[in-house]
Amino acid sequence: MRWELSKEQELFTTSLREWLTDRAGVQAVRGWLDAGDLSSFERLFVGEGWAGVGFDEELGGQGGGLLELALTARELGRAAVPSAGWLQSAIVVPALTDEPTLAVAASESGEVTALAVQADRIPAAVTSVDDRTERLFGQIPCVLGAARARQFLVPITDGESISLWLVDGADPGVRIHPRSLLDRSRDVADVVLDDVTARRLELDAAATINEIAARAGVLVAADALGASERMLQLAVDYSKQREQFGRPIGSFQAVKHAAAQMLVTVESSLSIVFYAAQSAEEGLPERATHAAVAKAQVTGAGAALADSALTLHGAIGYTWEHDLHLFYKRAKLDRVLFGTPTAWNERIADALPLIPASA
C-alpha cells in the first residue's frame, strides 16, 4: 500500500521544496556548513513562516500536526539543511502544553527549548543529573542543538520516579561544550549543569517522555526518507551520464537492479513514515510501536541505501566536490540519532506478545 497525501499536503510539500531549492540550494548549504553557520538557515526558515507549520495555532503555529511536521522533516532531509533547532522544537511539544510562551517563541522567533538527552539514545530520563532542592548538578553528553538552545528540558530519574525540569540556558551554571559531527548539518554539545536553578514541570513525566520519543522516531525517519529520495535521484541521474564501454552505466542490468532496490526502499519508507505520523497524530494505541518501526526500518534502510548510492557513483562519490556526501552523512547520522535500529527493534519486541492471547 502506498500512502497518498491530500491535495493540501501535496501543495505544501511542493511549495516547501520549491522554496528550499530557491533559498537553500546546495551551494548555499555548502556555504553555511563551510562557515560553521547553522543559525542562518534556521533564522531564514522561521522568518519566512515555515517553522510554524505543524504546530497548533494556540501555540503560535499555523496548524497541522505530526504528519505536517513529518512532511517538513522529509524536505529538510532532502535539502540537507541545518535543522537541529527545528527538530528539537518539534519533539518537545508534548512537554510544553502548559508552557505556551515557550511554544510560541519556538514558532515565531525560533527560540529553541532543547531536550537534554544524549542524542544517540532513545529519549529517556537521565541518571547523570541530580536534583537538590530545585537546583541541578550533572552533565549530559551530546545534546542535539544545545549550542543555540535558550532553555533546556531535563528529564531526571530518581529511583522509580521520573521528573521533567526546565532550565534557563542563560543561567551562569550552564556550560556548553560543542562536539564535532561527521554530518555538519546537525550539531551536538555536552551540557554541564553546575548548581543551576530549575523548575519542575507538573505533568506525567514518563508518559510525556514516551510521546517525545515517538515524535523523535517519526521525524528522524522522515528526515532519512528525504535524504534517501535525494540520493536515489543523484544515483539515477549519474547512471545516465557516466559511460563505460561506450554505454551509459544505467543500461547495465546490475545497475538497474541496484537502482530498483533503492526505489523499493524509498517507496516503502514513505508509507511507513506517514502511517506512523498519522497513527501518532490520531493517538492510536499502537502509535509507539508504529513510531519504533519507522525509526528502525526507515533509518536502517536509508543508511544501506546510502552505501548503494555511493557504489553506483564510483570514485566520484567519494569526493568532497560531489553533493552525494552531504546526504550520505545525513543518512548515516539519522540511523543513530535518538537511537539505533537495534535499540528501537528491542522496543518493538518488548511491545509484542510472545504468546498469542487465548481465545
WOKALIN-V480622 format. One line per field, one symbol per residue. ss: DSSP state (a for helix, b for strand, c for the rest). psi: psi as a letter, one per 20 degrees, with the letter a starting at -180 (. if undefined). A space follows every 50 residues. Layout:
ss=???
psi=???
This chain:
ss=ccccccaaaaaaaaaaaaaaaaaccaaaaaaaaaccccaaaaaaaaacca aaccccaaaccccccaaaaaaaaaaaaaaccccaaaaaaaaaaaaaccca aaaaaaaaaccbbbbccccccccccbccbbbcccbbbbbbbbbbcaaabb bbbbbbbbccbbbbbbbbcccccbbbbbbccccccccbbbbbbbbbbbbb ccccaaaaaaaaaaaaaaaaaaaaaaaaaaaaaaaaaaaaacbbccbbaa acaaaaaaaaaaaaaaaaaaaaaaaaaaaaaaccccaaaaaaaaaaaaaa aaaaaaaaaaaaaaaaaacccccaaaaaaaaaaaaaccccaaaaaaaaaa acccccccc
psi=ppppqrhghgggggghggghhgilrghgghgghhiknihgghhggghjjh iipiqqhhjjajrabhghhhgghghhhhikqpjggggghhhjghijhjmh ghgghghhijopopomrpijqpprqqijpqonlkpqpapoqlppkhhjph qpoopqpncippqpqpppiipiipppnqqqqhoiirqrqpoponlppqpp pnrngghghggggggggghhghghgghgghhgggggghiigpqpkjqphi iqghgggghghgggggghhghgghghghghhikqhjhhgggggggggghg hhhhhhhgghghibhhiiqhhqihhghghghhhhhipkprhgghhhhghh ipphpqqq.
